[in-house]
Every structure is written in structure tokens, then in C-alpha cells.
């Protein structure tokens, strides 16, 4: 059991976290990109569940 076994669960979480940070930056372009990354991470997470 190494990191590669749990990598499928970590990658979407990282996308959600980066998206959340970008969403908090008060600029329309980064907020839109942040929401897109969060949605991508959530869909990816649900797909692997």
C-alpha cells in the first residue's frame, strides 16, 4: 500500500482545493477558473466512488 494506490482519491481532492483557493481570489477570471476546477474535481470524485 503506497501512495500510488491512493492517488485516485488524492488527485480530485487537490483539484477541489486549488479551485477553492482560486475562487477566493477576488478577480472574475480566477474565480471562474476556480469554480471550474472545483466542479471538475467533484465530478471526478463522484465518478471514482
Buried (B, 14 or more C-beta within 10 A) or exposed (E): EEEEEEEEEEBBEEBBEBBBEBBEEEEEEBBEBBBBBBEBBBEBBEEEE
